[in-house]
Amino acid sequence: MLTFTVPGPPRGKGRPRFSRKGHVYTPEETATYENLVALAAARAMLEAGQTSPLDCPLVVEIRVRLPRPKKPKHSEPAVRPDLDQYVKAILDGMGQAQVYTDDARVVDLRASKEYATNGTNPCASVIVAPLNVLI
């Protein structure tokens, strides 16, 4: 089982951008956040002694804690970006760190987003485990 936290406010996956010459590129904010996820995942792999990518069915649990807005309109974090955009950015960052051979190995995905409570910082918490291990 692999557990890690990505510090700082989570970022959702940005839409691809097009240069004037028609080349497609990833927005800088997205690439920076995916690199941060990759760094946190690689560090967790090193600490867990995981030397090769996981090549089995996986369960991934992602918990996104957003900064609390200064003027909240809602009590729940029903704000943009959508939860699936956070998940995409985190899964892509884990792919960069070679946590798994392919993100198609994720067969059970649990994700939630909430506001960080007083005393906790915005972050993303991630747990990756083989399907046969309960988390």
Secondary structure, DSSP 8 states (H G I E B T S, - for coil): -EEEEEESS-------EE-TTS-EE--HHHHHHHHHHHHHHHHHHHHHT--S-B-S-EEEEEEEEE---SS-S-SS---SS-HHHHHHHHHHHHHHTTSBS-GGGEEEEEEEEEE--TT---EEEEEEEETTS--
